[in-house]
């Protein structure tokens, strides 16, 4: 089986659907990109965590999930989950 498909299959089996929603609503709590949505973190920042080690706990799991989505070109899957924006850029939640 192709490595990319294997990785995606493993991750899909491990993650909960709610995790995808958290990627577009939870912000980075620390570091250079503090306040940025997890889904909007740059790939090189996610790659850095992949090399150095992801933090423990939920934030680490979300960063690892986002890294896998970004690395495999699947970030667009999050688009329908993003909160709608009003004319001034505010969310319509």
N, C-alpha and C positions, 0 to 999 in steps of 0.2 A: 504494500500500500504506500502511496506517496507520503513523504514526511509531513507535508503541509496538511493533508487530509487527516493524517493520524493525530497531529497536534490539535486540530480543530475538533475532532471527534472526542478526544480526551477532555478538552476544556469544556465542551458542551455537556458532557456527562457530569462534570464536576461542579459547574456553576448553576446558580439558581437564576431564573428569569428576572427576579427582582434586582440582581446584581447589575444587569444592563441598565436599568433605570437609575441605579445609584451612580453609575458612571456619568450620567448627564445632569445629576443634581448635586452630587457631593463635590466639595471643593478641596483642593490640596491644603492640608492644615499647617504645613511648615515648608521651609526651604525657599529656594529661588523663585518658585512658582506658587507661593502661598496665595490662596484665594482663587486660583484658576480651577475651572472645572476639570475633574480627572479626565474626561473625554477630550479636553482641549490641550492637554499637556503635549509638548513636542516629542516626537519620536526619539530624538537623541537623549532626552531626559529619561524616558522610559528605558532606553537601552542601557543607560548608565546604571539604573537600578538593577537591571537584569545581570549586568556584569558584577556589580558590587554586593548585591543582595537586597531583596525587598524587605521593607520593615515588617515587623510582626503585626499580627492582628488584621482587622478588617481593611485598613488602609493598604496594607501590603498585598492582600488578596485582590483588592480592586486595581491596584497598580499593575499587578501581574496579569490580570485579565485584560486590562487596557493595552498592555504591552503586546500580548498575544494577538489581540484584534488589530492593532496598528501594524505589527510585524507581518501579519498575513494579509494585509490590505482589506480588512473587513470593518474599518471604522465607520463606513457609510451605513452599516446596519443600525447605528445609533441615531441616525437622522430622524426617523419617525418618532423616536422616544423623547426627543428634545422638547422642552416646554415651548409653547407658541409665544412669539414675540409680538408686542403691539407696535404701532407706528413709531413710537419714540424709543424702541429697543427694550422696553420693560417686558417682563414675562406676564402672560395672561393667566396666571394660576390663581 
